[in-house]
Amino acid sequence: MLIRAAKRKDAEKLIAIEQQSFSDPNWKAGEFFKYDTIVAEISGQIAGFLVARQTFAGDNVSLPEREILNLAVALPFRRLGVASALLKEELRTAADFFLEVRESNLAAQALYRRFGFIEVGRRARYYRFPTETAIVMKMKK
């Protein structure tokens, strides 16, 4: 598996993975490139992606803060460690990490917990189609 920065030529595949992964896919092709987007490639095919951004640069007292905005794996590549590999690559950055996840997405919550994330809050009615609470998670250091 190769983890690399996303390229503009990947946009169509990123959108396809987004659409097959979420009940309310809302990312446009250009949005992936406004942020730090990495992809996992298996045998030359994009198997998944992770999008993150820095929300705080850090200072003398605090680490930078990063938010994981989007993580998805193409259907044929699920349960092969793709999401874990992408997450592991992102977490190599020295930072405090945050994310939101659907309350019903138990598989994603379990993945994040394996990497040391804990629930720190909830946002009622955060997601649409269906309307659902978001669980806010932070990586415990």
N, C-alpha and C positions, 0 to 999 in steps of 0.2 A: 504494500500500500504506500502510495506517495502522497504526502501532504504538501501542498503548495499554495501560494497566493492565487486567488481567482484572477482570471483574465477576461477582458471584454468578450472574447470569443466564447466564453463559458455561459454567457447570459441566458441563452435559450434553454440550456440544460438546467440551470439554477431555477428558472421559472417553472420548468416541468416538475422538478422535485418539490418545489414549494406547493404547487397545485395538487400533487398527489398526497402531500403530507398533512395539509391543514384543512379544516372545515370552512375556514374563511381566509383563503389565501389573498393577501393584499399587497405584496411586494411587487414593484415594477422593476424591470431589468436594471435601470440606472441606479436604483437605490442600493443595490448590492455593492456598488463601487464608491458610494459616499462613505462607507465604513471599512473596517478591516475584515475582509472576507477571505477565508481559506477554504480549499476544497480537498477532498480525499479522492484519489484516483486509483482504480483497480483495473489492471489490464487495459489502460488507456481510456477507461470510461469514468466519468464523474459519478462517484458513489454517494457523495453527500457534501454538505457545506456547513460552515459555522460563520456567523457574522457577529462582530463585537465592535465596541467603540470605547474610547477613553472618555470618562465623564468628569474626571478630576485629575490634574497633572501630578498631584502629590506636592509635598513640601518637606521642610526639615523634620517634621514630626510624623507625617502620615504618608503611607504608600499611595501611589496613584490608584484611582478607582476605574474599573472597567465593567461594562454591562454587556452581557451576552444577549444579543437581540434576536437571534434566529439560529436554529440548529435543526437540520433535517437530513434524512437518509433516504435515497431512492429505494423503492419497494424490493427490487431483487437483491439489494445489498444489506438489508436489515438483519440483525442478529449475527453480524460478522465482526463486530468490534469497531465499526466505522465511526459511530458517534463518540465512543470512548477515545479513539485515536485523535479525532478533531478536538475534543475537549482537553485532552492531555496536552496537545500542542498549544492551545490557547493559554492554558494554566501555567505554562512555562514562564510567562511574563510575571515579573514581580509586581503584584497589584492585589488590591482587594476586589473581589468579583461579586456581582449581583446579577439576578435574572428574574423573570417572571415565567410561570408555567401554569397551564390550565389545571384547575383542581381535579379534573377527571383524568389527566394524563399521568397515570400512576407509573407507567414505564419510564417516562422522562424523570419523574420525581425520584424514582429508585436510582437511576443513573446518576443524577446530581448528588444524591446522598452518598453514593459510593465514592464520589470525589470530594466529599467533605462539606457539601452545602447543607445548610440548615434553614428551616423556615423562620423568617423574621417578621412577616406581616402578610396581610391579605388585602386585595383590592376587589371589592364587590362589583359585579357587573362589568368587569374590565374587558372581557372578551365578548364578541358578538357571534352569532350563527353557530352554535347556540350561545345565548347570553350565559356567562359563567364567571365565577370568581377566579382571580389570579392569585396564586401563592407566590409571594416574594421570597426569594432565597438568597442567602449570602454565604460565601465560602468561609467556613470557620477556620481560623489560622491556629 
